[in-house]
Amino acid sequence: LGLNPQIIESARSRLGTQTQGVARFLDRLHSELHAAEAERFTTRTREQELEREKARLATEGKKEQQAKIKEMEKKLESLLRDFEYHAREAVTAIQDRAAAQKLSKDSERRIAKLRREFREQFDSTIVAHSTGADQGDPHAQPQLVKHVSEGDTVKLKSVGRPALVARRIDDNHFDVEIGAMKMKIARDDIAEVLVRAAAFPVKAARARGISVSLESEDRNVPSEINVIGRTVDDATREVEKFVDRAFLAGLPRVRVVHGSGMGILRKALRQYLQKHPHVESVSEPPQNEGGAGATVVELRV
């Protein structure tokens, strides 16, 4: 207030005990108010710093996501271009006009199917990334599949589809085939081994006498096999060869007739087919089409 300190001190000495207590309380109150104001200022400064850091992290996250999207789009387009190239090469190599036209139409259909499936897989991956569903421990290292051999059927992380390991380049790189499409992958792109070569070798299927003829595949490959009366082992071997031929010929579905009986053969064959890498689904047909005595097999074409 601009008063001489001595005057203030003289006035205080004349105040009663109660009045002096009120004065001390007011002094303490002013002191606490100053401290609270300082703390509020510090808190506001920290909040502003946190907001700036949050905005920076969000910007970096968007950049990272956009980079990942571009990388996946490039890989997708590269896979499809590679497939289209091999399909056109196969068509060009065929002399028979009718067979070439048939293969060309079939290739266009499969390319469209691949585009749709890859796009669905791509979209689901982007959704998982944007929602954080694919984010775990940021310091965790990806689990590598240790034992991969030529002829194994593996599932790829990049496309979410089964692929056949055609050749081992080195310890960490492989050539794989997805239908007619061939590509080079790294070991860390392998999510899991679906079928071991020893359990189901596609190359061994060809060695067992299974051949592919583009000009007569539909005429030579039946869509139904009858194994009634066979033992489980014999029936399984025949069905394995039958499914190999049907898959290589591009048949969308086949029928296995095994009879009803005690259900042992039916159960064994359905369990085997459900684990087959070329099989999409296994179902029982209506009663007027065989019922429990047959099994309809949808193939991955």
Steps between C-alpha positions, in 0.01 A plus 500: 500500500803729503498559878812523709578151645553654842145640498361157409700329773387759758137445398537123537642539849186681600269226365352246734596130500194397294561769242865392466387141441276616216788691350728194510226290338465755219877501447503118479203507265674743265810284505301185414318684222833600346622138522178368343530747215857392436396132504211573261740669260737201516213256441371699202850503350529122538157447343601708199821299465304173517255621234789593270662158557168324436454690174855414394452129569168498313666660198785248507249214539308617193820523299599149607157363411500673162846357428379151592193537279714608203737210558213249508340652190829467311535137609141428399544651154831319456342164582214557259729620219716192549196273482368674187843471335526125559140450389562684171823305447311175543231609254761608243677163526187305401458433130144372509271803456204352693721398791666843503163677509381274779816559705480874438145517635594280795799725576283811491258336743779399737665843479170663595464254789855569616443874485186468710659271759820703523298820537293346781818386675658842443197684641482278807871556567458877474202491737700293749789744478287813533313365804816372665386137487828396341715682754648309793824543685695762298826333605391147412678327214293307240496124554672331206386160376818296539447191286392569140571253221441485127155363434350636825173689481529820705276795583637843409449803725513745209208354303333272754493207255661154484808467279717211387872527577654426161866571579721591796729785395685528830419474872271804492361519145277271292328485163130420547202437273142616551316324223663623176666793677862477612674731744804529724437534875697538822472255787333762722208517252408138588228490765493121533556172316157363410612165355843342499636364172530158659130508586377639167756566226352663190811408305456143616146517367640568153755224550213260574384547141282812530545722198343826389370551149356841424332379186306214654498551876123523531445192283754274675438588864176363650308697760404190703679201649348183650700329778226280645647174632857633527699497822568836665863501382418403140210746482712782641774441240248496216322813626835677541590436134147591391503835685850579363381448143181696552687794657761511224221489243325795664178321596303706755344200678502119497300219661632202694265201525596281797171346608335516841569168672633543853633846414866413559612571143285815478646642822861419405470655153326815623763554768772458239332736252438771761879528552586486129671822379302503173160459668286804583215315671343156550125444519237229483268515195118479521347157546394481135864555396659239723452639849732342758634264234686778316704813568510820295846662491545868408851564366719811528506602132 
